[in-house]
């Protein structure tokens, strides 16, 4: 009982620190994104989206799942950590060299020579991130999310300042590239200072091989998941060009980034916590039901609100140059909920060690999505958005069915979980739509309409949710301020 209680207390403490720093990071990232969207052009974002897609492809191979393996395994020693460090350094250097060799072919493929120098510079991230794997894993294993938050927030603030200053001075897409490298370097320095860990001078291949058993399957599933989440970028960039890709990238980030940052509070904690309970099905079931309940309570109103207020959100916050993206925002808004719930299930399955199933699922999912996008891409980004949204829904339904079967949980419990947030969000949507219609009829400015509708929506949703399920609110309070026991104990 003491061990279970200790795990719950550690998870609650980790969630509190993760929540605090996630809130701070969300504010800085949001302010930085708005500033950069006003300073940079859609073409700049389109070019950098290509850079992210190409380098991100290689990043899937960067740690071979070893970082996660160090966190997931119940027993590791110093030799495991040292073997992981030297192995990652070799792999990171090799990927940096490979990326340098491919810069010219990639630039020719996309017909833009600016990509050569940008890709050469960003390829340094492979070495920098390789050096970060072990010290970061040590912090995760200890569930020391206070230290993790200090590191990531400090690096974000400094790198965001660098990006804004460069954008103000007309450096364009280079603002984004330098900012990314600066953030990685700062994080590495802070991680090393915080952990005070140094590798030994010996390399034990047997220890590295031991970690690769779990890591390679996880790395394979991450690779396929990356292909699924970036296939649309690559195909749109090649066939429709950087301008339309810039609009599509803006929409995808608008929909998924707020959701991922808010739910990142939970996701940072899910994998290391559930790895400690990987052999206890009842804990996994309770943890998923509790986590998904709060995710739906947060993401449902957010997604519906973005769809309803897209015509005001885009020009008022991001500028009129992004107005052509509004129809795509309205089409894809609800996708954020399906994506985040999929990511939650995958995290728990990986923590449980069920990487083989996750790999098979992501292979099939990616192949189907790429095929569907290739069929419709010439119809434009709206057609791609519809396909991506419906494929996300279908994937979520299948994955959740499989997961619920593994933990012996009926769909009925998920329906109960979703009922209160869904009804509360529907009432909120009805009220917001009425207020918006009335204000527009009286010729109020988009900024006034947005402010009034957001304020009313938040108040209505919170009030209805509280009246409908006070128990959920109290449970949430206990998660952040636990006393002696909790839902996972």
Beta strands, then each sheet from edge to edge (+ up, - down):
end
